[in-house]
Amino acid sequence: MECGARDFEVTRPGWAEGLRDWLRFGGPWRPPRRVCRQCGNTSGSRSVGMLVPSRQGWWSVPIRLLQTLRQRRVMIPVPATYLVAMVAGAALGVAAQLLLGWPWWLVAAAVVVAVWLFFFSTAFWGGGGSSRSLATEVLRVVSPGRAVAREHRQQVERFRAAPFPSYGLPASWSGPRQLGGWEESRAKGRRPVTTALSLAHGEPLAEEGPQLRVEVRILRDGEQVLPVRSDSLRGLAEELW
């Protein structure tokens, strides 16, 4: 806790407070909280999880695909959004039943489904919120090995098609050499542009031994490439040294 005390108790919010928080923020229902016995401050209660090998069969593929699409949404509604949609749909349904004779509950359900489909569709047109493409994410569920190979080919292609050269140790270096990482900028309606590449030297899993990572980066301000003064970079290198 902030006061430094270790004397606290774990509590759960009441039903009314839990319902209010769930409608406003979503998440778990009535999550446990830690309350300090000295200062009264509250914080989220920690928990312990266990990682086990996944032994999911083919029948779980549709569920995992749906979860993958849900995680790629860039607009995630809170439960209160669906509650408002249900109330508005019920009002429209009553009006439609009085004027057109339609079942009111059918109109209310259609409004809720339309709201859900709108937020769910952001997984396709909203950018996904992930550096991986949607095809790669789907392939990771269906065939993880092919997904890893696809990501490796894409990374190699980024290094080969980069608009600037990559630098590293000369051929006299006899140790391991691998692709260290990359960065790219994304603009709406345009293809991603590679802005940084790095080559890594040395054994990445070794506890001891030489390690060197050389990165080449393009500094951009929007679409404008910024010139980098060599003296400022030299001063930074000298300060780090």
C-alpha positions, 0 to 999 in steps of 0.5 A: 500500500502507499502508506507502507503498511502490510495489514490489509483485508480483501473485500468485494464490492456490494451488489449495487456497487458491483453492478454499477462498476460492471456497467460502466467499466465491464471486466469481471463481476465484483472483483476482489479489492485490498483495503488497507486497515491503516490508511483505508486505501484500496487497490485491486487484489492480485491473484496467481495463475498457472500455465499449463500446456494447451491440449485443445482439439479441432472443435475449439478452433471456431471459439479461438477464431472468435476470440482472436477477432474480439481481441482485435477490436479497436472499439470495445463497448462497455455493458452499459452500451448494450443496455442503452441499445436494448432500451432504445430498441424496446422503445422503437419496437413498441412504436413499430408494433403500434404502427406496423404490427411488428413484434416489439421484441424482434426490433429490440433484439435487432438493434442490440445485434446491430450495435454488437455487429458494429463494434465487432466489425472494427476488428476488420476495418479499425486497424486491428490494434496489433502489428500482425495482420489479420491473416497471420492472427487467423493462421496462428489459430489454425496452424501455428507452425505455418504462422511462425514461418509466415512471420519469418518470411515477412520479417526477412522481406522487410529487411530486403525491401527497406528504403535504407541499408542495414549495418552490422559487423563485417564478415570477419565476425564469426559468431551468430548474427540474426535479425534483431527487430523492426518498426514501421509506421502506419497511415490510414489508407496507406501501406505500412512503411519500415522506419527502423531495422536492427541486426543483432550479433551474439548468442541471444540465449547465452548468459555470458558473451559479447552482444551487439545490436546495430539499429538504423532508424529514419526520423519522421515528423508525419510524412516529413523526413527529419535531418539528423545532425551528426554532431548531436548523435556523436554527443549522445554516443560519447555521453553513453560511452 
